[in-house]
Amino acid sequence: MIVTLYKTAINGALLYYTIHDRQSGLSHPWSLTVTWSRGAGRGREKFYLFENLAEKDRMIRKLLGRRTKDGYRLLYSFSRDTAWSDETGVAEADMAQALGRTSRSQA
């Protein structure tokens, strides 16, 4: 799963925020990597580790909620699974709803 958000800063610079789970942790079965940057500049990164999928899904919802309140909009999203988790029922439709979209094609 990967989600990239963007917004334009007051000075016109593009701000990017990406959440992905393609890198796993050595000691935990579930992880998220979050990166953020200004334009094409070097960004920053934060790595979260989780004991179960429900914790990871809650963090995804929390991070998306925070960024949409800050004015970020969906630039790109991809997931191999239709539903992120059978355990929690988080689906791409839920992500689109959290970002104020009715469908993925409206990005």
Gaussian input, Z-matrix of N, CA and C with variables (Angstrom, degrees):
# hf/3-21g

backbone

0 1
 N
 C     1     B1
 C     2     B2     1     A1
 N     3     B3     2     A2     1     D1
 C     4     B4     3     A3     2     D2
 C     5     B5     4     A4     3     D3
 N     6     B6     5     A5     4     D4
 C     7     B7     6     A6     5     D5
 C     8     B8     7     A7     6     D6
 N     9     B9     8     A8     7     D7
 C    10    B10     9     A9     8     D8
 C    11    B11    10    A10     9     D9
 N    12    B12    11    A11    10    D10
 C    13    B13    12    A12    11    D11
 C    14    B14    13    A13    12    D12
 N    15    B15    14    A14    13    D13
 C    16    B16    15    A15    14    D14
 C    17    B17    16    A16    15    D15
 N    18    B18    17    A17    16    D16
 C    19    B19    18    A18    17    D17
 C    20    B20    19    A19    18    D18
 N    21    B21    20    A20    19    D19
 C    22    B22    21    A21    20    D20
 C    23    B23    22    A22    21    D21
 N    24    B24    23    A23    22    D22
 C    25    B25    24    A24    23    D23
 C    26    B26    25    A25    24    D24
 N    27    B27    26    A26    25    D25
 C    28    B28    27    A27    26    D26
 C    29    B29    28    A28    27    D27
 N    30    B30    29    A29    28    D28
 C    31    B31    30    A30    29    D29
 C    32    B32    31    A31    30    D30
 N    33    B33    32    A32    31    D31
 C    34    B34    33    A33    32    D32
 C    35    B35    34    A34    33    D33
 N    36    B36    35    A35    34    D34
 C    37    B37    36    A36    35    D35
 C    38    B38    37    A37    36    D36
 N    39    B39    38    A38    37    D37
 C    40    B40    39    A39    38    D38
 C    41    B41    40    A40    39    D39
 N    42    B42    41    A41    40    D40
 C    43    B43    42    A42    41    D41
 C    44    B44    43    A43    42    D42
 N    45    B45    44    A44    43    D43
 C    46    B46    45    A45    44    D44
 C    47    B47    46    A46    45    D45
 N    48    B48    47    A47    46    D46
 C    49    B49    48    A48    47    D47
 C    50    B50    49    A49    48    D48
 N    51    B51    50    A50    49    D49
 C    52    B52    51    A51    50    D50
 C    53    B53    52    A52    51    D51
 N    54    B54    53    A53    52    D52
 C    55    B55    54    A54    53    D53
 C    56    B56    55    A55    54    D54
 N    57    B57    56    A56    55    D55
 C    58    B58    57    A57    56    D56
 C    59    B59    58    A58    57    D57
 N    60    B60    59    A59    58    D58
 C    61    B61    60    A60    59    D59
 C    62    B62    61    A61    60    D60
 N    63    B63    62    A62    61    D61
 C    64    B64    63    A63    62    D62
 C    65    B65    64    A64    63    D63
 N    66    B66    65    A65    64    D64
 C    67    B67    66    A66    65    D65
 C    68    B68    67    A67    66    D66
 N    69    B69    68    A68    67    D67
 C    70    B70    69    A69    68    D68
 C    71    B71    70    A70    69    D69
 N    72    B72    71    A71    70    D70
 C    73    B73    72    A72    71    D71
 C    74    B74    73    A73    72    D72
 N    75    B75    74    A74    73    D73
 C    76    B76    75    A75    74    D74
 C    77    B77    76    A76    75    D75
 N    78    B78    77    A77    76    D76
 C    79    B79    78    A78    77    D77
 C    80    B80    79    A79    78    D78
 N    81    B81    80    A80    79    D79
 C    82    B82    81    A81    80    D80
 C    83    B83    82    A82    81    D81
 N    84    B84    83    A83    82    D82
 C    85    B85    84    A84    83    D83
 C    86    B86    85    A85    84    D84
 N    87    B87    86    A86    85    D85
 C    88    B88    87    A87    86    D86
 C    89    B89    88    A88    87    D87
 N    90    B90    89    A89    88    D88
 C    91    B91    90    A90    89    D89
 C    92    B92    91    A91    90    D90
 N    93    B93    92    A92    91    D91
 C    94    B94    93    A93    92    D92
 C    95    B95    94    A94    93    D93
 N    96    B96    95    A95    94    D94
 C    97    B97    96    A96    95    D95
 C    98    B98    97    A97    96    D96
 N    99    B99    98    A98    97    D97
 C   100   B100    99    A99    98    D98
 C   101   B101   100   A100    99    D99
 N   102   B102   101   A101   100   D100
 C   103   B103   102   A102   101   D101
 C   104   B104   103   A103   102   D102
 N   105   B105   104   A104   103   D103
 C   106   B106   105   A105   104   D104
 C   107   B107   106   A106   105   D105
 N   108   B108   107   A107   106   D106
 C   109   B109   108   A108   107   D107
 C   110   B110   109   A109   108   D108
 N   111   B111   110   A110   109   D109
 C   112   B112   111   A111   110   D110
 C   113   B113   112   A112   111   D111
 N   114   B114   113   A113   112   D112
 C   115   B115   114   A114   113   D113
 C   116   B116   115   A115   114   D114
 N   117   B117   116   A116   115   D115
 C   118   B118   117   A117   116   D116
 C   119   B119   118   A118   117   D117
 N   120   B120   119   A119   118   D118
 C   121   B121   120   A120   119   D119
 C   122   B122   121   A121   120   D120
 N   123   B123   122   A122   121   D121
 C   124   B124   123   A123   122   D122
 C   125   B125   124   A124   123   D123
 N   126   B126   125   A125   124   D124
 C   127   B127   126   A126   125   D125
 C   128   B128   127   A127   126   D126
 N   129   B129   128   A128   127   D127
 C   130   B130   129   A129   128   D128
 C   131   B131   130   A130   129   D129
 N   132   B132   131   A131   130   D130
 C   133   B133   132   A132   131   D131
 C   134   B134   133   A133   132   D132
 N   135   B135   134   A134   133   D133
 C   136   B136   135   A135   134   D134
 C   137   B137   136   A136   135   D135
 N   138   B138   137   A137   136   D136
 C   139   B139   138   A138   137   D137
 C   140   B140   139   A139   138   D138
 N   141   B141   140   A140   139   D139
 C   142   B142   141   A141   140   D140
 C   143   B143   142   A142   141   D141
 N   144   B144   143   A143   142   D142
 C   145   B145   144   A144   143   D143
 C   146   B146   145   A145   144   D144
 N   147   B147   146   A146   145   D145
 C   148   B148   147   A147   146   D146
 C   149   B149   148   A148   147   D147
 N   150   B150   149   A149   148   D148
 C   151   B151   150   A150   149   D149
 C   152   B152   151   A151   150   D150
 N   153   B153   152   A152   151   D151
 C   154   B154   153   A153   152   D152
 C   155   B155   154   A154   153   D153
 N   156   B156   155   A155   154   D154
 C   157   B157   156   A156   155   D155
 C   158   B158   157   A157   156   D156
 N   159   B159   158   A158   157   D157
 C   160   B160   159   A159   158   D158
 C   161   B161   160   A160   159   D159
 N   162   B162   161   A161   160   D160
 C   163   B163   162   A162   161   D161
 C   164   B164   163   A163   162   D162
 N   165   B165   164   A164   163   D163
 C   166   B166   165   A165   164   D164
 C   167   B167   166   A166   165   D165
 N   168   B168   167   A167   166   D166
 C   169   B169   168   A168   167   D167
 C   170   B170   169   A169   168   D168
 N   171   B171   170   A170   169   D169
 C   172   B172   171   A171   170   D170
 C   173   B173   172   A172   171   D171
 N   174   B174   173   A173   172   D172
 C   175   B175   174   A174   173   D173
 C   176   B176   175   A175   174   D174
 N   177   B177   176   A176   175   D175
 C   178   B178   177   A177   176   D176
 C   179   B179   178   A178   177   D177
 N   180   B180   179   A179   178   D178
 C   181   B181   180   A180   179   D179
 C   182   B182   181   A181   180   D180
 N   183   B183   182   A182   181   D181
 C   184   B184   183   A183   182   D182
 C   185   B185   184   A184   183   D183
 N   186   B186   185   A185   184   D184
 C   187   B187   186   A186   185   D185
 C   188   B188   187   A187   186   D186
 N   189   B189   188   A188   187   D187
 C   190   B190   189   A189   188   D188
 C   191   B191   190   A190   189   D189
 N   192   B192   191   A191   190   D190
 C   193   B193   192   A192   191   D191
 C   194   B194   193   A193   192   D192
 N   195   B195   194   A194   193   D193
 C   196   B196   195   A195   194   D194
 C   197   B197   196   A196   195   D195
 N   198   B198   197   A197   196   D196
 C   199   B199   198   A198   197   D197
 C   200   B200   199   A199   198   D198
 N   201   B201   200   A200   199   D199
 C   202   B202   201   A201   200   D200
 C   203   B203   202   A202   201   D201
 N   204   B204   203   A203   202   D202
 C   205   B205   204   A204   203   D203
 C   206   B206   205   A205   204   D204
 N   207   B207   206   A206   205   D205
 C   208   B208   207   A207   206   D206
 C   209   B209   208   A208   207   D207
 N   210   B210   209   A209   208   D208
 C   211   B211   210   A210   209   D209
 C   212   B212   211   A211   210   D210
 N   213   B213   212   A212   211   D211
 C   214   B214   213   A213   212   D212
 C   215   B215   214   A214   213   D213
 N   216   B216   215   A215   214   D214
 C   217   B217   216   A216   215   D215
 C   218   B218   217   A217   216   D216
 N   219   B219   218   A218   217   D217
 C   220   B220   219   A219   218   D218
 C   221   B221   220   A220   219   D219
 N   222   B222   221   A221   220   D220
 C   223   B223   222   A222   221   D221
 C   224   B224   223   A223   222   D222
 N   225   B225   224   A224   223   D223
 C   226   B226   225   A225   224   D224
 C   227   B227   226   A226   225   D225
 N   228   B228   227   A227   226   D226
 C   229   B229   228   A228   227   D227
 C   230   B230   229   A229   228   D228
 N   231   B231   230   A230   229   D229
 C   232   B232   231   A231   230   D230
 C   233   B233   232   A232   231   D231
 N   234   B234   233   A233   232   D232
 C   235   B235   234   A234   233   D233
 C   236   B236   235   A235   234   D234
 N   237   B237   236   A236   235   D235
 C   238   B238   237   A237   236   D236
 C   239   B239   238   A238   237   D237
 N   240   B240   239   A239   238   D238
 C   241   B241   240   A240   239   D239
 C   242   B242   241   A241   240   D240
 N   243   B243   242   A242   241   D241
 C   244   B244   243   A243   242   D242
 C   245   B245   244   A244   243   D243
 N   246   B246   245   A245   244   D244
 C   247   B247   246   A246   245   D245
 C   248   B248   247   A247   246   D246
 N   249   B249   248   A248   247   D247
 C   250   B250   249   A249   248   D248
 C   251   B251   250   A250   249   D249
 N   252   B252   251   A251   250   D250
 C   253   B253   252   A252   251   D251
 C   254   B254   253   A253   252   D252
 N   255   B255   254   A254   253   D253
 C   256   B256   255   A255   254   D254
 C   257   B257   256   A256   255   D255
 N   258   B258   257   A257   256   D256
 C   259   B259   258   A258   257   D257
 C   260   B260   259   A259   258   D258
 N   261   B261   260   A260   259   D259
 C   262   B262   261   A261   260   D260
 C   263   B263   262   A262   261   D261
 N   264   B264   263   A263   262   D262
 C   265   B265   264   A264   263   D263
 C   266   B266   265   A265   264   D264
 N   267   B267   266   A266   265   D265
 C   268   B268   267   A267   266   D266
 C   269   B269   268   A268   267   D267
 N   270   B270   269   A269   268   D268
 C   271   B271   270   A270   269   D269
 C   272   B272   271   A271   270   D270
 N   273   B273   272   A272   271   D271
 C   274   B274   273   A273   272   D272
 C   275   B275   274   A274   273   D273
 N   276   B276   275   A275   274   D274
 C   277   B277   276   A276   275   D275
 C   278   B278   277   A277   276   D276
 N   279   B279   278   A278   277   D277
 C   280   B280   279   A279   278   D278
 C   281   B281   280   A280   279   D279
 N   282   B282   281   A281   280   D280
 C   283   B283   282   A282   281   D281
 C   284   B284   283   A283   282   D282
 N   285   B285   284   A284   283   D283
 C   286   B286   285   A285   284   D284
 C   287   B287   286   A286   285   D285
 N   288   B288   287   A287   286   D286
 C   289   B289   288   A288   287   D287
 C   290   B290   289   A289   288   D288
 N   291   B291   290   A290   289   D289
 C   292   B292   291   A291   290   D290
 C   293   B293   292   A292   291   D291
 N   294   B294   293   A293   292   D292
 C   295   B295   294   A294   293   D293
 C   296   B296   295   A295   294   D294
 N   297   B297   296   A296   295   D295
 C   298   B298   297   A297   296   D296
 C   299   B299   298   A298   297   D297
 N   300   B300   299   A299   298   D298
 C   301   B301   300   A300   299   D299
 C   302   B302   301   A301   300   D300
 N   303   B303   302   A302   301   D301
 C   304   B304   303   A303   302   D302
 C   305   B305   304   A304   303   D303
 N   306   B306   305   A305   304   D304
 C   307   B307   306   A306   305   D305
 C   308   B308   307   A307   306   D306
 N   309   B309   308   A308   307   D307
 C   310   B310   309   A309   308   D308
 C   311   B311   310   A310   309   D309
 N   312   B312   311   A311   310   D310
 C   313   B313   312   A312   311   D311
 C   314   B314   313   A313   312   D312
 N   315   B315   314   A314   313   D313
 C   316   B316   315   A315   314   D314
 C   317   B317   316   A316   315   D315
 N   318   B318   317   A317   316   D316
 C   319   B319   318   A318   317   D317
 C   320   B320   319   A319   318   D318

   B1=1.4279
   B2=1.5207
   B3=1.3340
   B4=1.4615
   B5=1.5271
   B6=1.3162
   B7=1.4632
   B8=1.5244
   B9=1.3277
   B10=1.4597
   B11=1.5118
   B12=1.3191
   B13=1.4573
   B14=1.5193
   B15=1.3274
   B16=1.4611
   B17=1.5215
   B18=1.3191
   B19=1.4549
   B20=1.5196
   B21=1.3110
   B22=1.4535
   B23=1.5198
   B24=1.3284
   B25=1.4619
   B26=1.5286
   B27=1.3046
   B28=1.4670
   B29=1.5239
   B30=1.3389
   B31=1.4637
   B32=1.5296
   B33=1.3417
   B34=1.4567
   B35=1.5140
   B36=1.3213
   B37=1.4657
   B38=1.5322
   B39=1.3158
   B40=1.4617
   B41=1.5176
   B42=1.3145
   B43=1.4561
   B44=1.5183
   B45=1.3306
   B46=1.4530
   B47=1.5175
   B48=1.3294
   B49=1.4617
   B50=1.5292
   B51=1.3310
   B52=1.4669
   B53=1.5185
   B54=1.3281
   B55=1.4654
   B56=1.5227
   B57=1.3379
   B58=1.4653
   B59=1.5224
   B60=1.3130
   B61=1.4605
   B62=1.5262
   B63=1.3096
   B64=1.4647
   B65=1.5277
   B66=1.3181
   B67=1.4607
   B68=1.5253
   B69=1.3143
   B70=1.4646
   B71=1.5214
   B72=1.3249
   B73=1.4525
   B74=1.5254
   B75=1.3068
   B76=1.4625
   B77=1.5187
   B78=1.3292
   B79=1.4577
   B80=1.5248
   B81=1.3239
   B82=1.4600
   B83=1.5279
   B84=1.3256
   B85=1.4667
   B86=1.5310
   B87=1.3312
   B88=1.4642
   B89=1.5234
   B90=1.3185
   B91=1.4597
   B92=1.5233
   B93=1.3217
   B94=1.4617
   B95=1.5185
   B96=1.3065
   B97=1.4477
   B98=1.5220
   B99=1.3163
   B100=1.4591
   B101=1.5251
   B102=1.3199
   B103=1.4596
   B104=1.5205
   B105=1.3216
   B106=1.4584
   B107=1.5135
   B108=1.3317
   B109=1.4587
   B110=1.5164
   B111=1.3187
   B112=1.4582
   B113=1.5178
   B114=1.3522
   B115=1.4546
   B116=1.5213
   B117=1.3251
   B118=1.4610
   B119=1.5278
   B120=1.3193
   B121=1.4652
   B122=1.5113
   B123=1.2997
   B124=1.4646
   B125=1.5241
   B126=1.3043
   B127=1.4508
   B128=1.5114
   B129=1.2995
   B130=1.4569
   B131=1.5141
   B132=1.3272
   B133=1.4537
   B134=1.5221
   B135=1.3378
   B136=1.4571
   B137=1.5263
   B138=1.3246
   B139=1.4574
   B140=1.5234
   B141=1.3373
   B142=1.4661
   B143=1.5265
   B144=1.3207
   B145=1.4628
   B146=1.5258
   B147=1.3411
   B148=1.4632
   B149=1.5238
   B150=1.3188
   B151=1.4618
   B152=1.5237
   B153=1.3436
   B154=1.4631
   B155=1.5333
   B156=1.3033
   B157=1.4539
   B158=1.5271
   B159=1.3126
   B160=1.4666
   B161=1.5317
   B162=1.3327
   B163=1.4735
   B164=1.5263
   B165=1.3239
   B166=1.4616
   B167=1.5266
   B168=1.3202
   B169=1.4568
   B170=1.5306
   B171=1.3445
   B172=1.4727
   B173=1.5266
   B174=1.3286
   B175=1.4630
   B176=1.5299
   B177=1.3184
   B178=1.4639
   B179=1.5189
   B180=1.3130
   B181=1.4754
   B182=1.5338
   B183=1.3209
   B184=1.4647
   B185=1.5286
   B186=1.3327
   B187=1.4641
   B188=1.5311
   B189=1.3278
   B190=1.4661
   B191=1.5239
   B192=1.3188
   B193=1.4598
   B194=1.5193
   B195=1.3262
   B196=1.4655
   B197=1.5253
   B198=1.3146
   B199=1.4695
   B200=1.5229
   B201=1.3182
   B202=1.4689
   B203=1.5254
   B204=1.3254
   B205=1.4722
   B206=1.5212
   B207=1.3537
   B208=1.4706
   B209=1.5285
   B210=1.3453
   B211=1.4591
   B212=1.5138
   B213=1.3253
   B214=1.4640
   B215=1.5214
   B216=1.3311
   B217=1.4606
   B218=1.5261
   B219=1.3280
   B220=1.4556
   B221=1.5210
   B222=1.3288
   B223=1.4593
   B224=1.5237
   B225=1.3405
   B226=1.4655
   B227=1.5154
   B228=1.3331
   B229=1.4617
   B230=1.5184
   B231=1.3105
   B232=1.4536
   B233=1.5190
   B234=1.3231
   B235=1.4543
   B236=1.5169
   B237=1.3029
   B238=1.4658
   B239=1.5189
   B240=1.3209
   B241=1.4614
   B242=1.5196
   B243=1.3332
   B244=1.4563
   B245=1.5236
   B246=1.3121
   B247=1.4648
   B248=1.5192
   B249=1.3134
   B250=1.4601
   B251=1.5140
   B252=1.3253
   B253=1.4504
   B254=1.5143
   B255=1.3140
   B256=1.4589
   B257=1.5268
   B258=1.3345
   B259=1.4629
   B260=1.5334
   B261=1.3237
   B262=1.4571
   B263=1.5174
   B264=1.3407
   B265=1.4531
   B266=1.5157
   B267=1.3235
   B268=1.4570
   B269=1.5215
   B270=1.3172
   B271=1.4566
   B272=1.5186
   B273=1.3158
   B274=1.4628
   B275=1.5186
   B276=1.3294
   B277=1.4611
   B278=1.5235
   B279=1.3421
   B280=1.4622
   B281=1.5179
   B282=1.3393
   B283=1.4583
   B284=1.5237
   B285=1.3274
   B286=1.4586
   B287=1.5212
   B288=1.3233
   B289=1.4661
   B290=1.5272
   B291=1.3314
   B292=1.4654
   B293=1.5187
   B294=1.3321
   B295=1.4565
   B296=1.5235
   B297=1.3435
   B298=1.4608
   B299=1.5218
   B300=1.3035
   B301=1.4559
   B302=1.5352
   B303=1.3166
   B304=1.4679
   B305=1.5096
   B306=1.3311
   B307=1.4546
   B308=1.5172
   B309=1.2997
   B310=1.4625
   B311=1.5225
   B312=1.3082
   B313=1.4626
   B314=1.5268
   B315=1.3160
   B316=1.4537
   B317=1.5212
   B318=1.3103
   B319=1.4629
   B320=1.4755
   A1=107.78
   A2=115.02
   A3=120.31
   A4=107.96
   A5=115.05
   A6=122.09
   A7=107.09
   A8=116.84
   A9=121.17
   A10=108.96
   A11=115.23
   A12=123.15
   A13=108.76
   A14=116.22
   A15=119.78
   A16=109.80
   A17=114.93
   A18=121.84
   A19=108.42
   A20=116.00
   A21=121.18
   A22=108.22
   A23=116.69
   A24=121.97
   A25=109.70
   A26=116.57
   A27=121.85
   A28=111.55
   A29=116.67
   A30=120.25
   A31=113.13
   A32=117.74
   A33=121.98
   A34=115.50
   A35=118.23
   A36=121.42
   A37=110.18
   A38=116.45
   A39=120.85
   A40=109.63
   A41=115.67
   A42=122.58
   A43=108.14
   A44=117.42
   A45=122.62
   A46=110.62
   A47=116.22
   A48=122.89
   A49=106.84
   A50=117.28
   A51=121.51
   A52=110.91
   A53=115.35
   A54=123.03
   A55=106.71
   A56=117.29
   A57=118.81
   A58=110.99
   A59=114.70
   A60=120.25
   A61=111.81
   A62=117.69
   A63=120.66
   A64=113.18
   A65=117.95
   A66=121.50
   A67=108.30
   A68=117.18
   A69=119.14
   A70=110.64
   A71=115.02
   A72=120.40
   A73=110.00
   A74=116.86
   A75=120.19
   A76=112.96
   A77=116.41
   A78=119.51
   A79=114.14
   A80=117.65
   A81=121.39
   A82=109.06
   A83=117.17
   A84=119.72
   A85=114.01
   A86=118.80
   A87=122.01
   A88=110.16
   A89=116.09
   A90=119.39
   A91=110.75
   A92=115.30
   A93=123.76
   A94=108.10
   A95=115.70
   A96=121.15
   A97=106.88
   A98=116.14
   A99=121.89
   A100=107.45
   A101=116.56
   A102=121.08
   A103=108.78
   A104=115.71
   A105=120.54
   A106=108.75
   A107=114.94
   A108=119.39
   A109=110.62
   A110=115.12
   A111=123.07
   A112=106.93
   A113=116.50
   A114=120.88
   A115=111.47
   A116=116.00
   A117=120.98
   A118=111.82
   A119=116.84
   A120=120.98
   A121=112.88
   A122=114.89
   A123=121.02
   A124=108.99
   A125=115.82
   A126=120.81
   A127=113.41
   A128=113.85
   A129=121.77
   A130=107.76
   A131=115.67
   A132=120.26
   A133=110.08
   A134=115.52
   A135=121.34
   A136=107.68
   A137=115.71
   A138=122.45
   A139=108.90
   A140=117.72
   A141=123.02
   A142=109.41
   A143=117.40
   A144=123.09
   A145=109.34
   A146=116.41
   A147=121.35
   A148=110.55
   A149=115.05
   A150=121.30
   A151=111.99
   A152=117.36
   A153=119.35
   A154=110.32
   A155=114.95
   A156=121.92
   A157=112.49
   A158=117.46
   A159=120.65
   A160=111.03
   A161=117.16
   A162=120.81
   A163=110.55
   A164=116.26
   A165=120.50
   A166=110.83
   A167=117.02
   A168=120.69
   A169=112.20
   A170=116.62
   A171=119.66
   A172=110.65
   A173=117.02
   A174=120.69
   A175=110.69
   A176=117.99
   A177=120.95
   A178=109.76
   A179=117.16
   A180=121.20
   A181=111.31
   A182=115.92
   A183=121.12
   A184=111.10
   A185=116.64
   A186=120.83
   A187=111.69
   A188=117.28
   A189=120.02
   A190=111.00
   A191=116.40
   A192=120.36
   A193=112.31
   A194=116.49
   A195=121.05
   A196=111.89
   A197=115.91
   A198=119.81
   A199=112.10
   A200=118.13
   A201=118.60
   A202=110.53
   A203=117.45
   A204=119.65
   A205=111.03
   A206=116.21
   A207=121.23
   A208=112.26
   A209=117.41
   A210=120.22
   A211=115.84
   A212=118.19
   A213=120.89
   A214=110.06
   A215=116.05
   A216=122.94
   A217=108.69
   A218=115.71
   A219=121.17
   A220=111.06
   A221=116.50
   A222=122.42
   A223=110.06
   A224=116.61
   A225=120.87
   A226=109.44
   A227=116.13
   A228=120.31
   A229=109.27
   A230=115.37
   A231=121.60
   A232=109.10
   A233=115.05
   A234=120.67
   A235=108.05
   A236=116.88
   A237=120.10
   A238=111.44
   A239=116.82
   A240=121.67
   A241=109.95
   A242=115.94
   A243=120.12
   A244=109.31
   A245=115.41
   A246=121.23
   A247=107.18
   A248=115.94
   A249=119.17
   A250=110.06
   A251=115.47
   A252=118.29
   A253=110.88
   A254=117.19
   A255=120.14
   A256=109.24
   A257=115.40
   A258=121.89
   A259=111.38
   A260=117.80
   A261=120.79
   A262=113.27
   A263=118.02
   A264=121.19
   A265=114.24
   A266=118.58
   A267=120.73
   A268=107.58
   A269=116.77
   A270=121.42
   A271=109.94
   A272=116.67
   A273=120.58
   A274=110.92
   A275=117.98
   A276=120.89
   A277=110.55
   A278=116.72
   A279=121.04
   A280=110.45
   A281=115.97
   A282=120.13
   A283=110.05
   A284=116.79
   A285=120.47
   A286=110.71
   A287=116.72
   A288=120.27
   A289=110.56
   A290=117.43
   A291=121.27
   A292=110.99
   A293=116.69
   A294=121.17
   A295=112.57
   A296=117.01
   A297=120.64
   A298=113.49
   A299=117.58
   A300=122.45
   A301=108.22
   A302=116.14
   A303=119.05
   A304=111.42
   A305=118.13
   A306=119.78
   A307=109.61
   A308=115.52
   A309=122.13
   A310=112.02
   A311=117.56
   A312=121.12
   A313=113.16
   A314=117.83
   A315=120.26
   A316=113.52
   A317=118.07
   A318=121.48
   A319=107.69
   D1=136.68
   D2=173.81
   D3=-144.00
   D4=136.65
   D5=177.63
   D6=-132.91
   D7=126.60
   D8=176.24
   D9=-119.08
   D10=127.27
   D11=178.88
   D12=-113.09
   D13=160.01
   D14=177.88
   D15=-148.10
   D16=160.66
   D17=169.39
   D18=-157.53
   D19=159.78
   D20=178.26
   D21=-98.72
   D22=126.73
   D23=178.95
   D24=-73.75
   D25=168.24
   D26=-179.85
   D27=-57.84
   D28=-35.27
   D29=-179.34
   D30=-84.30
   D31=4.16
   D32=177.53
   D33=94.30
   D34=-6.49
   D35=179.24
   D36=-72.34
   D37=145.31
   D38=175.50
   D39=-86.08
   D40=133.29
   D41=176.98
   D42=-110.16
   D43=132.00
   D44=-179.33
   D45=-117.28
   D46=145.04
   D47=178.93
   D48=-139.96
   D49=119.94
   D50=-176.62
   D51=-124.27
   D52=135.93
   D53=175.53
   D54=-118.94
   D55=127.53
   D56=175.00
   D57=-145.30
   D58=157.91
   D59=-179.75
   D60=-122.16
   D61=25.60
   D62=-176.17
   D63=-79.15
   D64=-16.22
   D65=178.82
   D66=-105.29
   D67=123.37
   D68=-178.86
   D69=-95.81
   D70=156.79
   D71=177.27
   D72=-85.85
   D73=152.62
   D74=179.63
   D75=-72.04
   D76=-34.19
   D77=-173.91
   D78=-107.94
   D79=-2.39
   D80=-179.11
   D81=-132.93
   D82=143.31
   D83=-176.65
   D84=-74.70
   D85=-20.39
   D86=-175.90
   D87=-127.82
   D88=138.73
   D89=179.90
   D90=-151.78
   D91=161.67
   D92=173.47
   D93=-135.81
   D94=142.53
   D95=171.91
   D96=-116.41
   D97=129.42
   D98=179.48
   D99=-117.76
   D100=129.09
   D101=177.15
   D102=-126.15
   D103=147.73
   D104=175.69
   D105=-143.42
   D106=146.61
   D107=-177.55
   D108=-154.13
   D109=165.77
   D110=176.29
   D111=-111.04
   D112=114.95
   D113=-179.54
   D114=58.40
   D115=-140.27
   D116=-179.90
   D117=-88.73
   D118=6.91
   D119=-178.46
   D120=-69.91
   D121=167.72
   D122=178.93
   D123=-67.46
   D124=131.46
   D125=-177.01
   D126=-97.26
   D127=-175.06
   D128=176.43
   D129=-115.51
   D130=162.72
   D131=-175.17
   D132=-142.26
   D133=144.87
   D134=175.11
   D135=-135.51
   D136=138.77
   D137=-176.38
   D138=-115.60
   D139=125.25
   D140=178.85
   D141=-111.45
   D142=137.99
   D143=177.40
   D144=-115.65
   D145=143.35
   D146=-176.89
   D147=-134.89
   D148=150.32
   D149=178.07
   D150=-83.25
   D151=-27.17
   D152=180.00
   D153=-146.32
   D154=166.40
   D155=-175.67
   D156=-66.98
   D157=-33.42
   D158=179.47
   D159=-61.86
   D160=-41.00
   D161=177.49
   D162=-62.49
   D163=-42.80
   D164=179.74
   D165=-63.32
   D166=-44.64
   D167=179.65
   D168=-63.57
   D169=-38.12
   D170=176.25
   D171=-62.62
   D172=-40.43
   D173=179.41
   D174=-65.84
   D175=-39.87
   D176=177.39
   D177=-58.89
   D178=-48.25
   D179=179.18
   D180=-60.47
   D181=-42.65
   D182=-179.47
   D183=-63.15
   D184=-47.52
   D185=-179.46
   D186=-64.50
   D187=-43.43
   D188=178.52
   D189=-64.28
   D190=-40.51
   D191=178.65
   D192=-61.67
   D193=-44.82
   D194=178.80
   D195=-60.79
   D196=-46.87
   D197=-176.48
   D198=-68.27
   D199=-37.19
   D200=178.41
   D201=-67.77
   D202=-34.91
   D203=175.28
   D204=-65.38
   D205=-29.19
   D206=178.19
   D207=-80.77
   D208=-2.12
   D209=176.80
   D210=99.15
   D211=7.49
   D212=177.80
   D213=-73.78
   D214=149.79
   D215=177.67
   D216=-125.34
   D217=156.62
   D218=-178.65
   D219=-71.29
   D220=126.04
   D221=174.75
   D222=-101.14
   D223=-43.80
   D224=-175.31
   D225=-156.95
   D226=143.97
   D227=172.09
   D228=-147.57
   D229=148.11
   D230=178.00
   D231=-152.58
   D232=138.45
   D233=173.65
   D234=-146.54
   D235=136.39
   D236=177.32
   D237=-70.39
   D238=-29.38
   D239=-177.51
   D240=-97.46
   D241=144.70
   D242=175.02
   D243=-65.37
   D244=-43.30
   D245=174.66
   D246=-112.45
   D247=135.53
   D248=179.98
   D249=-64.50
   D250=-33.50
   D251=-172.66
   D252=-154.19
   D253=125.77
   D254=172.23
   D255=-70.41
   D256=-30.34
   D257=-178.01
   D258=-63.95
   D259=-41.24
   D260=-176.06
   D261=-111.96
   D262=-17.27
   D263=179.22
   D264=76.69
   D265=19.75
   D266=178.24
   D267=-75.70
   D268=122.11
   D269=-179.12
   D270=-121.74
   D271=167.47
   D272=177.93
   D273=-60.19
   D274=-32.25
   D275=177.54
   D276=-61.10
   D277=-37.45
   D278=176.87
   D279=-64.08
   D280=-40.69
   D281=178.64
   D282=-64.01
   D283=-44.63
   D284=179.44
   D285=-61.54
   D286=-40.34
   D287=178.27
   D288=-64.70
   D289=-40.56
   D290=178.37
   D291=-63.07
   D292=-29.94
   D293=-179.74
   D294=-93.07
   D295=6.92
   D296=177.25
   D297=77.68
   D298=26.04
   D299=179.35
   D300=-115.76
   D301=151.05
   D302=176.61
   D303=-95.39
   D304=-21.08
   D305=176.11
   D306=-152.17
   D307=162.29
   D308=-177.52
   D309=-64.14
   D310=-30.14
   D311=-175.77
   D312=-72.46
   D313=-11.35
   D314=-179.20
   D315=-82.92
   D316=-2.74
   D317=-179.46
   D318=-67.03

